[in-house]
Amino acid sequence: MAKRGGKATVATFKIGLSRGIPVSAIVDCADNSGVLQGKVIGVFGLRTRKRRIPTAAVGDMIKISVYKGKAELKDQLMNAVVIRQKKPYRRQDGSWIAFEDNAVVILTPEGDIKGTEIYGPVAKEAAERWPKIAGLASLVV
């Protein structure tokens, strides 16, 4: 009879961020693109279990529907990147960080930032993953 188990492998530990922004959450827009608030309708590159609500973390690209803002932008679908989240998450050095609000930066379809400035702090994880956001950020935490 054949053995049922495979080779014994050592489990590798991958440090991931706590995902704190679920689909249908209302997030603030932290740039001057004309959007004030957006509703999260999807998370790019996330595969989940059936019936599990997809969630996003800092640095993830999401799809939002404009909730509040200029009249011509209302109810349009746009891509955005999460730069702050309320839910505390742990960094590689062991420290914990949480922000006062959930905030995003709007992107164009080509992947450039739509606004010309970013209000408030930007998480270090988002700045490392998106260099264009780091260039516009006034404060990286």
C-alpha atoms as one frame of an Amber mdcrd trajectory, in Angstrom:
protein
   0.000   0.000   0.000   1.224   3.510  -0.813   1.852   6.098   1.823  -0.889
   8.666   2.146   1.265  11.658   3.072   3.736  13.537   0.951   7.128  14.796
   1.984   7.291  16.699   5.208   7.743  20.354   4.311   8.615  23.279   6.491
   5.817  25.843   6.580   6.902  29.295   5.503   5.417  32.222   7.354   4.287
  35.074   5.141   3.621  38.362   6.833   0.447  39.917   5.434  -1.444  43.022
   6.341  -4.743  42.864   8.190  -7.421  43.560   5.635  -9.694  46.244   7.041
 -11.769  47.605   4.138 -14.554  45.277   2.968 -16.605  45.600  -0.194 -19.472
  48.115   0.287 -17.423  50.263   2.697 -17.505  54.039   2.235 -13.984  55.501
   1.964 -12.749  59.100   1.855 -10.790  60.395  -1.099  -7.488  61.991  -0.071
  -6.670  63.861  -3.285  -8.034  66.820  -5.254  -9.621  64.815  -8.085 -13.163
  66.051  -7.333 -14.269  62.875  -5.574 -15.100  63.267  -1.864 -16.223  59.742
  -0.972 -16.452  56.422  -2.760 -18.071  53.047  -2.167 -15.818  49.999  -2.570
 -17.252  47.558  -5.113 -14.277  45.292  -5.770 -10.684  44.396  -4.928  -8.197
  43.652  -7.712  -6.185  40.443  -7.569  -7.989  38.938  -4.586  -9.288  35.388
  -4.729 -11.467  34.406  -1.793 -13.631  31.538  -0.697 -17.203  31.280  -1.915
 -19.529  33.692  -0.057 -16.643  35.430   1.714 -16.725  39.212   1.425 -13.600
  40.506  -0.347 -11.552  42.973   1.685  -8.677  45.324   0.924  -5.594  46.398
   2.875  -3.173  49.312   2.599  -1.561  49.423  -0.840  -4.256  47.368  -2.589
  -5.908  48.535  -5.784  -9.699  48.673  -5.568 -12.648  49.630  -7.763 -14.931
  52.324  -6.324 -18.195  53.956  -7.276 -18.226  57.707  -6.640 -20.564  58.286
  -3.681 -20.059  62.016  -3.081 -18.309  64.565  -5.222 -18.750  66.658  -8.353
 -22.023  66.092 -10.196 -20.328  64.904 -13.407 -18.318  62.280 -11.467 -21.189
  60.895  -9.374 -21.895  57.163  -9.841 -18.891  56.651 -12.116 -16.608  53.662
 -11.589 -12.949  54.444 -10.893  -9.805  52.650  -9.788  -8.200  53.680  -6.511
  -5.385  52.703  -4.139  -5.875  52.415  -0.376  -3.430  54.698   1.467  -4.897
  54.580   5.016  -7.033  52.149   7.017  -8.594  52.308  10.474  -8.024  48.665
  11.353  -4.663  48.214  13.105  -2.092  46.166  11.233   1.343  44.909  12.152
   4.518  45.929  10.367   7.579  43.782   9.742   9.469  45.436  12.615   6.732
  44.377  15.060   5.059  47.762  15.533   1.326  48.257  15.109  -0.193  51.157
  13.188  -3.738  52.442  12.638  -5.045  55.641  11.058  -8.057  57.833  11.876
  -9.898  57.073   8.642 -10.036  54.880   5.563  -8.703  56.854   2.597  -7.936
  56.226  -1.064  -6.261  57.992  -3.987  -8.027  57.944  -7.372  -6.173  56.552
 -10.403  -6.713  57.090 -14.118  -7.339  54.045 -16.359  -3.628  54.150 -17.338
  -2.567  53.871 -13.674  -1.484  57.481 -13.043  -2.767  59.563 -10.140  -5.751
  61.711 -11.151  -5.161  64.508  -8.613  -2.147  66.734  -8.173  -1.780  66.564
  -4.382  -2.528  64.165  -1.535  -4.006  65.328   1.771  -2.899  63.732   5.030
  -0.396  60.964   5.739   0.261  57.993   3.460   1.158  54.559   4.831   4.699
  53.383   4.126   3.395  50.140   2.604   1.370  52.035  -0.016   4.265  54.396
  -0.778   6.675  51.490  -1.369   4.254  49.691  -3.670   3.179  52.816  -5.627
   6.154  55.189  -6.238   3.985  57.846  -7.911   1.919  58.143  -4.742   5.111
  58.481  -2.685   6.208  61.362  -4.945   3.031  63.356  -4.257   2.726  62.509
  -0.555   3.558  65.280   1.884   3.931  62.825   4.803   4.788  59.105   4.679
   4.212  57.275   7.971
